Amino acid sequence: MFSITVRDHIMIAHSFRGEVFGPAQRLHGATFLVDATFRREQLDDDNIVVDIGLATQELGAVVSELNYRNLDNEPDFAGINTSTEFLAKVIADRLADRIEKGALGEGAKGLAGLTVSLHESHVAWASYERAL
């Protein structure tokens, strides 16, 4: 399986409900490095996984919808704990929608899968992997 990964970042604010979250139940900020890894079994006719420039551009567009937002105030996330794992899935699903609509070009039709990882720090991160 071949893959490429592109990176961006987001800065958000949010809070959590539930004792398991301890002090994170209070409003707090988080900065995440966001990695999107695109996979396919065979390279396309240009010998690439996908256009890395388009992949970078589309990841940037998806994360810009979340960047500098208090997620507690976003209607899409009303009543939801926006955990790192949950946000990885949100970003992956939004990227998959863009791929399906052709935003990464014709070559992206051969993609087999996508993984989005959100790095909370240099020692902790969460990922969501999905088929395309």
VENHUMO-V460120 format. One record per residue. RES is the residue in one letter. PHI is phi in degrees with one decimal (999 if undefined). PSI is psi in degrees with one decimal (* if undefined). Layout:
res->RES phi->PHI psi->PSI
res->RES phi->PHI psi->PSI
This chain:
res->M phi->999 psi->130.6
res->F phi->-94.0 psi->152.8
res->S phi->-151.4 psi->155.1
res->I phi->-131.5 psi->153.0
res->T phi->-129.2 psi->134.5
res->V phi->-119.1 psi->157.5
res->R phi->-132.3 psi->145.4
res->D phi->-146.7 psi->-166.7
res->H phi->-150.8 psi->160.3
res->I phi->-137.4 psi->151.3
res->M phi->-123.5 psi->122.1
res->I phi->-132.4 psi->167.2
res->A phi->-123.2 psi->148.0
res->H phi->-170.1 psi->171.6
res->S phi->-138.7 psi->166.0
res->F phi->-123.4 psi->154.4
res->R phi->-108.4 psi->134.4
res->G phi->123.6 psi->136.6
res->E phi->-58.8 psi->-29.5
res->V phi->-57.8 psi->-22.8
res->F phi->-89.4 psi->-4.6
res->G phi->49.9 psi->-130.0
res->P phi->-66.8 psi->-15.2
res->A phi->-72.7 psi->-2.5
res->Q phi->-67.1 psi->-24.4
res->R phi->-82.0 psi->155.7
res->L phi->-57.2 psi->132.4
res->H phi->-151.3 psi->163.5
res->G phi->-100.2 psi->156.9
res->A phi->-145.7 psi->139.2
res->T phi->-116.9 psi->126.3
res->F phi->-118.9 psi->135.1
res->L phi->-79.7 psi->135.4
res->V phi->-118.4 psi->117.8
res->D phi->-108.3 psi->131.8
res->A phi->-117.7 psi->120.1
res->T phi->-110.2 psi->123.5
res->F phi->-104.9 psi->133.3
res->R phi->-125.8 psi->147.6
res->R phi->-154.2 psi->154.6
res->E phi->-75.7 psi->-38.4
res->Q phi->-126.4 psi->144.3
res->L phi->-67.1 psi->154.7
res->D phi->-77.3 psi->-173.0
res->D phi->-63.6 psi->-19.8
res->D phi->-95.5 psi->6.6
res->N phi->63.2 psi->38.3
res->I phi->-129.6 psi->162.8
res->V phi->-76.3 psi->-51.3
res->V phi->-163.8 psi->158.9
res->D phi->-61.2 psi->112.4
res->I phi->-64.9 psi->-31.2
res->G phi->-66.9 psi->-44.8
res->L phi->-66.5 psi->-38.4
res->A phi->-61.9 psi->-43.2
res->T phi->-63.4 psi->-44.7
res->Q phi->-61.3 psi->-45.7
res->E phi->-71.6 psi->-36.5
res->L phi->-61.8 psi->-43.5
res->G phi->-59.1 psi->-40.2
res->A phi->-65.5 psi->-41.1
res->V phi->-66.9 psi->-47.4
res->V phi->-70.4 psi->-25.6
res->S phi->-64.9 psi->-24.7
res->E phi->-69.3 psi->-18.8
res->L phi->-109.3 psi->-22.7
res->N phi->-62.5 psi->139.4
res->Y phi->57.5 psi->35.3
res->R phi->-116.4 psi->147.7
res->N phi->-89.4 psi->105.9
res->L phi->-64.6 psi->-21.2
res->D phi->-63.1 psi->-24.3
res->N phi->-97.9 psi->-0.2
res->E phi->-88.5 psi->123.0
res->P phi->-54.8 psi->-34.3
res->D phi->-62.1 psi->-21.9
res->F phi->-115.9 psi->16.3
res->A phi->-57.0 psi->124.6
res->G phi->73.8 psi->11.2
res->I phi->-112.1 psi->134.9
res->N phi->-74.9 psi->111.0
res->T phi->-85.3 psi->65.2
res->S phi->-65.3 psi->166.0
res->T phi->-58.1 psi->-43.3
res->E phi->-61.9 psi->-45.2
res->F phi->-61.4 psi->-45.1
res->L phi->-65.6 psi->-34.0
res->A phi->-60.6 psi->-40.7
res->K phi->-68.2 psi->-42.2
res->V phi->-57.1 psi->-48.2
res->I phi->-65.9 psi->-42.7
res->A phi->-61.4 psi->-44.4
res->D phi->-66.5 psi->-38.3
res->R phi->-68.4 psi->-37.4
res->L phi->-65.3 psi->-42.7
res->A phi->-60.6 psi->-38.9
res->D phi->-61.1 psi->-41.6
res->R phi->-66.9 psi->-39.3
res->I phi->-62.2 psi->-46.2
res->E phi->-60.3 psi->-33.3
res->K phi->-84.4 psi->0.4
res->G phi->93.2 psi->9.9
res->A phi->-65.5 psi->-22.1
res->L phi->-101.2 psi->12.0
res->G phi->87.2 psi->174.2
res->E phi->-61.2 psi->-37.6
res->G phi->-61.0 psi->-24.7
res->A phi->-72.1 psi->-12.4
res->K phi->-65.2 psi->-20.5
res->G phi->-89.9 psi->3.1
res->L phi->-67.1 psi->139.5
res->A phi->-97.6 psi->-31.1
res->G phi->-163.0 psi->169.1
res->L phi->-144.0 psi->135.5
res->T phi->-125.7 psi->131.3
res->V phi->-115.0 psi->127.6
res->S phi->-118.1 psi->132.7
res->L phi->-110.6 psi->119.4
res->H phi->-94.8 psi->113.2
res->E phi->-75.3 psi->-31.2
res->S phi->-160.6 psi->-174.2
res->H phi->-75.2 psi->-6.2
res->V phi->-122.7 psi->-1.7
res->A phi->-146.4 psi->134.6
res->W phi->-156.4 psi->165.8
res->A phi->-133.6 psi->153.3
res->S phi->-135.6 psi->156.6
res->Y phi->-132.8 psi->128.7
res->E phi->-116.1 psi->136.4
res->R phi->-143.6 psi->154.8
res->A phi->-80.7 psi->155.9
res->L phi->-117.4 psi->*
